[in-house]
Amino acid sequence: QVQLVESGGGLVQPGGSLRLSCAASGIDDSIFSMGWHRQAPGKERDLVASITLGTRITYTDSVKGRFTISRDNAQNTVYLQMNSLKPEDTAVYYCNVVLRRRGVHWGQGTQVTVSS
């Protein structure tokens, strides 16, 4: 089975940084893209950033210049470096992988809380 395990979440003060990791396993298909979505209480799950096989990168406007997504293809791992964090970034962050043939898979999420 495809499994995605997120790590790196936690509590950080405004202006601080966190680095999220997502390790994928059980993949016997080509990866089209990997990325991150987030969901705050009472809100829908929204795209944060994604990166394709061809390294096309997409960021939501609110994180441009602050977050950086990257991949380690050998380990099927995607990272999200989050700098200059704001309280508005508080959410559960979910890893996502889109496989060429088998479709979309989600991790269970990691909590990020930005607060004083």
C-alpha positions, 0 to 999 in steps of 0.5 A: 500500500502507498503510505505517506508519513509527515513529520516536523510539525509543532509549535513555533513563535511568529517569525520562526521556521519549521521544516516539514518532511513527507516520506512516501513508501510502497510506491511502484508507480511513477510520481507525477507530483508531490505537495502539501495542503493545509486545513485550518479549523472550519476551513477547507483543505487548500493547496500550499505548494506542489512540485512535479516530476519536471520540477514545476513548482506551484505556491499559493499566493499567501506563502510565496517568498516564505515557503520553499518546497523541494524533493528528494527523488531517491527517497520519495520524500518531499519537504516544505521549508517554512520561514517567517511563519505567521499565525495565519499559517496555523493548520494541519498540513497534509502531504499529497502524492499524485501517481501517474497511474494510481491517482491521489494519496494523502498522508494523515497530517501534521499540526503546525501552530504559530503562536506567542 
